[in-house]
Amino acid sequence: MNNALIFATNNQHKADEIRNATGGGFPIVTLKEAGIFQEIPEPYDTLEENASEKSRVILERSGQNCFSEDTGLEVPALNGAPGVKSARFAGENATFEENINKLLKQMEGVANRKARFRTVISLRWNGTEHLFEGICEGEITTERRGDGGFGYDPVFVPDGSEKSFAEMSTTEKNRFSHRKKAVEQLVAFLNKQKK
């Protein structure tokens, strides 16, 4: 476990997506797999601060190299909402369904449907923090499409595609994915450390 990189999440979808994006080159373990069962608050107003807080707490708890990420869907027509509150858009314990319902309701009759997913990764490597960012531009559909993925995937179509994220295979999604873009920077950094 000591050479594993702890990923500050228990979201299996995110863990699988990141393992897939790293190509299995690094042993990545979730909080649960690392024996950490603490809920980490996300009290801040920016993705950067929340990602940073999560990695700081895990480093303190484990003393191991670790990383965390925070991702938000930013919709200009909604002044950047749901943004940092993407997971809690419809309330503290909201489901993906409830969050999507609220988003579609707020977007009713709105002509500008532009949106972007943004991921910020905070890596704590040998005690130093490194931040990586990935962005995927696209737009919000008027109704759900597809049943794959998670979160807002059924209502987000990335620029350059006709399909929503929820209609794509993992391989297709990775061509556009904000998380993949951030992870590629993380992997490039880690590869340099191996040399």
Contacts in CASP RR format, 6 or more apart in sequence:
PFRMAT RR
TARGET T0000
AUTHOR 0000-0000-0000
METHOD contacts of the structure
MODEL  1
MNNALIFATNNQHKADEIRNATGGGFPIVTLKEAGIFQEIPEPYDTLEEN
ASEKSRVILERSGQNCFSEDTGLEVPALNGAPGVKSARFAGENATFEENI
NKLLKQMEGVANRKARFRTVISLRWNGTEHLFEGICEGEITTERRGDGGF
GYDPVFVPDGSEKSFAEMSTTEKNRFSHRKKAVEQLVAFLNKQKK
1 29 0 8 1.000
1 34 0 8 1.000
2 64 0 8 1.000
3 27 0 8 1.000
4 27 0 8 1.000
4 28 0 8 1.000
4 29 0 8 1.000
4 34 0 8 1.000
4 64 0 8 1.000
5 26 0 8 1.000
5 27 0 8 1.000
5 28 0 8 1.000
5 29 0 8 1.000
5 64 0 8 1.000
5 65 0 8 1.000
5 66 0 8 1.000
5 67 0 8 1.000
5 190 0 8 1.000
6 28 0 8 1.000
6 29 0 8 1.000
6 30 0 8 1.000
6 31 0 8 1.000
6 34 0 8 1.000
6 36 0 8 1.000
6 58 0 8 1.000
6 62 0 8 1.000
6 64 0 8 1.000
6 65 0 8 1.000
6 66 0 8 1.000
6 67 0 8 1.000
7 14 0 8 1.000
7 15 0 8 1.000
7 18 0 8 1.000
7 28 0 8 1.000
7 29 0 8 1.000
7 30 0 8 1.000
7 31 0 8 1.000
7 66 0 8 1.000
7 67 0 8 1.000
7 68 0 8 1.000
8 31 0 8 1.000
8 40 0 8 1.000
8 54 0 8 1.000
8 55 0 8 1.000
8 57 0 8 1.000
8 58 0 8 1.000
8 66 0 8 1.000
8 67 0 8 1.000
8 68 0 8 1.000
8 69 0 8 1.000
9 15 0 8 1.000
9 30 0 8 1.000
9 31 0 8 1.000
9 68 0 8 1.000
9 69 0 8 1.000
10 30 0 8 1.000
10 31 0 8 1.000
10 32 0 8 1.000
12 30 0 8 1.000
13 149 0 8 1.000
13 150 0 8 1.000
14 69 0 8 1.000
14 179 0 8 1.000
15 28 0 8 1.000
15 30 0 8 1.000
17 170 0 8 1.000
17 177 0 8 1.000
17 179 0 8 1.000
17 180 0 8 1.000
18 28 0 8 1.000
18 69 0 8 1.000
18 179 0 8 1.000
18 183 0 8 1.000
19 28 0 8 1.000
20 170 0 8 1.000
20 174 0 8 1.000
21 174 0 8 1.000
21 177 0 8 1.000
21 179 0 8 1.000
21 180 0 8 1.000
21 183 0 8 1.000
21 184 0 8 1.000
21 187 0 8 1.000
22 28 0 8 1.000
22 183 0 8 1.000
22 186 0 8 1.000
22 187 0 8 1.000
26 187 0 8 1.000
26 190 0 8 1.000
31 37 0 8 1.000
31 38 0 8 1.000
31 58 0 8 1.000
34 62 0 8 1.000
34 64 0 8 1.000
36 58 0 8 1.000
36 61 0 8 1.000
36 62 0 8 1.000
38 57 0 8 1.000
38 61 0 8 1.000
40 53 0 8 1.000
40 54 0 8 1.000
40 57 0 8 1.000
40 58 0 8 1.000
40 68 0 8 1.000
41 53 0 8 1.000
42 50 0 8 1.000
42 53 0 8 1.000
42 54 0 8 1.000
42 70 0 8 1.000
42 84 0 8 1.000
43 50 0 8 1.000
43 53 0 8 1.000
44 50 0 8 1.000
44 53 0 8 1.000
44 84 0 8 1.000
45 84 0 8 1.000
46 84 0 8 1.000
47 70 0 8 1.000
47 71 0 8 1.000
47 72 0 8 1.000
47 83 0 8 1.000
47 84 0 8 1.000
47 118 0 8 1.000
47 119 0 8 1.000
47 120 0 8 1.000
48 70 0 8 1.000
48 120 0 8 1.000
48 122 0 8 1.000
48 131 0 8 1.000
50 70 0 8 1.000
50 84 0 8 1.000
51 68 0 8 1.000
51 69 0 8 1.000
51 70 0 8 1.000
51 120 0 8 1.000
51 121 0 8 1.000
51 122 0 8 1.000
51 131 0 8 1.000
52 68 0 8 1.000
52 122 0 8 1.000
52 129 0 8 1.000
52 131 0 8 1.000
54 68 0 8 1.000
54 70 0 8 1.000
54 122 0 8 1.000
55 66 0 8 1.000
55 67 0 8 1.000
55 68 0 8 1.000
55 122 0 8 1.000
55 123 0 8 1.000
55 124 0 8 1.000
55 129 0 8 1.000
56 124 0 8 1.000
56 129 0 8 1.000
58 64 0 8 1.000
58 66 0 8 1.000
58 68 0 8 1.000
58 124 0 8 1.000
59 66 0 8 1.000
59 124 0 8 1.000
59 127 0 8 1.000
65 123 0 8 1.000
65 124 0 8 1.000
65 125 0 8 1.000
65 126 0 8 1.000
65 127 0 8 1.000
66 123 0 8 1.000
66 124 0 8 1.000
67 121 0 8 1.000
67 122 0 8 1.000
67 123 0 8 1.000
67 124 0 8 1.000
67 186 0 8 1.000
68 121 0 8 1.000
68 122 0 8 1.000
69 119 0 8 1.000
69 120 0 8 1.000
69 121 0 8 1.000
69 122 0 8 1.000
69 179 0 8 1.000
69 182 0 8 1.000
70 84 0 8 1.000
70 119 0 8 1.000
70 120 0 8 1.000
71 86 0 8 1.000
71 117 0 8 1.000
71 118 0 8 1.000
71 119 0 8 1.000
71 120 0 8 1.000
71 178 0 8 1.000
71 179 0 8 1.000
72 82 0 8 1.000
72 83 0 8 1.000
72 84 0 8 1.000
72 86 0 8 1.000
72 117 0 8 1.000
72 118 0 8 1.000
72 119 0 8 1.000
73 82 0 8 1.000
73 83 0 8 1.000
73 86 0 8 1.000
73 103 0 8 1.000
73 115 0 8 1.000
73 116 0 8 1.000
73 117 0 8 1.000
73 152 0 8 1.000
73 156 0 8 1.000
74 80 0 8 1.000
74 81 0 8 1.000
74 83 0 8 1.000
74 115 0 8 1.000
74 116 0 8 1.000
74 117 0 8 1.000
74 118 0 8 1.000
75 81 0 8 1.000
75 82 0 8 1.000
75 83 0 8 1.000
75 103 0 8 1.000
75 107 0 8 1.000
75 114 0 8 1.000
75 115 0 8 1.000
75 140 0 8 1.000
76 112 0 8 1.000
76 114 0 8 1.000
76 115 0 8 1.000
77 107 0 8 1.000
77 110 0 8 1.000
77 112 0 8 1.000
77 113 0 8 1.000
77 114 0 8 1.000
78 106 0 8 1.000
78 107 0 8 1.000
81 89 0 8 1.000
81 106 0 8 1.000
82 89 0 8 1.000
82 99 0 8 1.000
82 103 0 8 1.000
83 118 0 8 1.000
86 99 0 8 1.000
86 152 0 8 1.000
87 94 0 8 1.000
87 99 0 8 1.000
88 94 0 8 1.000
89 99 0 8 1.000
89 102 0 8 1.000
89 103 0 8 1.000
90 98 0 8 1.000
90 99 0 8 1.000
90 101 0 8 1.000
90 102 0 8 1.000
91 98 0 8 1.000
94 102 0 8 1.000
96 150 0 8 1.000
96 151 0 8 1.000
96 152 0 8 1.000
99 151 0 8 1.000
99 152 0 8 1.000
100 144 0 8 1.000
100 151 0 8 1.000
100 152 0 8 1.000
100 154 0 8 1.000
100 155 0 8 1.000
103 140 0 8 1.000
103 152 0 8 1.000
103 155 0 8 1.000
104 140 0 8 1.000
104 142 0 8 1.000
104 143 0 8 1.000
104 155 0 8 1.000
107 113 0 8 1.000
107 140 0 8 1.000
107 142 0 8 1.000
113 139 0 8 1.000
113 140 0 8 1.000
113 141 0 8 1.000
113 142 0 8 1.000
114 137 0 8 1.000
114 138 0 8 1.000
114 139 0 8 1.000
115 137 0 8 1.000
115 138 0 8 1.000
115 139 0 8 1.000
115 140 0 8 1.000
115 156 0 8 1.000
116 135 0 8 1.000
116 136 0 8 1.000
116 137 0 8 1.000
116 138 0 8 1.000
116 178 0 8 1.000
117 135 0 8 1.000
117 136 0 8 1.000
117 152 0 8 1.000
117 156 0 8 1.000
117 178 0 8 1.000
117 179 0 8 1.000
118 133 0 8 1.000
118 134 0 8 1.000
118 135 0 8 1.000
118 136 0 8 1.000
118 178 0 8 1.000
119 133 0 8 1.000
119 134 0 8 1.000
119 135 0 8 1.000
119 178 0 8 1.000
119 179 0 8 1.000
119 181 0 8 1.000
119 182 0 8 1.000
120 131 0 8 1.000
120 132 0 8 1.000
120 133 0 8 1.000
120 134 0 8 1.000
120 182 0 8 1.000
121 131 0 8 1.000
121 132 0 8 1.000
121 133 0 8 1.000
121 182 0 8 1.000
121 183 0 8 1.000
121 185 0 8 1.000
121 186 0 8 1.000
122 129 0 8 1.000
122 130 0 8 1.000
122 131 0 8 1.000
123 129 0 8 1.000
123 130 0 8 1.000
123 131 0 8 1.000
123 132 0 8 1.000
123 186 0 8 1.000
123 189 0 8 1.000
125 189 0 8 1.000
125 190 0 8 1.000
125 193 0 8 1.000
130 189 0 8 1.000
132 182 0 8 1.000
132 183 0 8 1.000
132 185 0 8 1.000
132 186 0 8 1.000
132 189 0 8 1.000
133 181 0 8 1.000
133 182 0 8 1.000
133 185 0 8 1.000
134 178 0 8 1.000
134 179 0 8 1.000
134 181 0 8 1.000
134 182 0 8 1.000
134 185 0 8 1.000
135 178 0 8 1.000
135 181 0 8 1.000
136 158 0 8 1.000
136 159 0 8 1.000
136 176 0 8 1.000
136 177 0 8 1.000
136 178 0 8 1.000
136 181 0 8 1.000
137 158 0 8 1.000
137 159 0 8 1.000
138 156 0 8 1.000
138 157 0 8 1.000
138 158 0 8 1.000
138 159 0 8 1.000
139 156 0 8 1.000
139 157 0 8 1.000
139 159 0 8 1.000
140 155 0 8 1.000
140 156 0 8 1.000
141 154 0 8 1.000
141 155 0 8 1.000
141 156 0 8 1.000
141 157 0 8 1.000
141 164 0 8 1.000
143 155 0 8 1.000
144 154 0 8 1.000
144 155 0 8 1.000
144 164 0 8 1.000
144 166 0 8 1.000
145 154 0 8 1.000
145 155 0 8 1.000
145 157 0 8 1.000
145 163 0 8 1.000
145 164 0 8 1.000
145 166 0 8 1.000
145 167 0 8 1.000
146 154 0 8 1.000
146 164 0 8 1.000
146 166 0 8 1.000
146 167 0 8 1.000
147 154 0 8 1.000
147 166 0 8 1.000
148 154 0 8 1.000
148 165 0 8 1.000
148 166 0 8 1.000
148 167 0 8 1.000
148 168 0 8 1.000
149 165 0 8 1.000
149 166 0 8 1.000
149 173 0 8 1.000
152 165 0 8 1.000
153 164 0 8 1.000
153 165 0 8 1.000
153 166 0 8 1.000
153 173 0 8 1.000
154 164 0 8 1.000
154 165 0 8 1.000
154 166 0 8 1.000
155 164 0 8 1.000
156 164 0 8 1.000
156 165 0 8 1.000
157 163 0 8 1.000
157 164 0 8 1.000
157 165 0 8 1.000
158 165 0 8 1.000
158 176 0 8 1.000
159 176 0 8 1.000
160 176 0 8 1.000
161 168 0 8 1.000
161 172 0 8 1.000
161 176 0 8 1.000
163 172 0 8 1.000
165 173 0 8 1.000
165 176 0 8 1.000
173 180 0 8 1.000
174 180 0 8 1.000
END
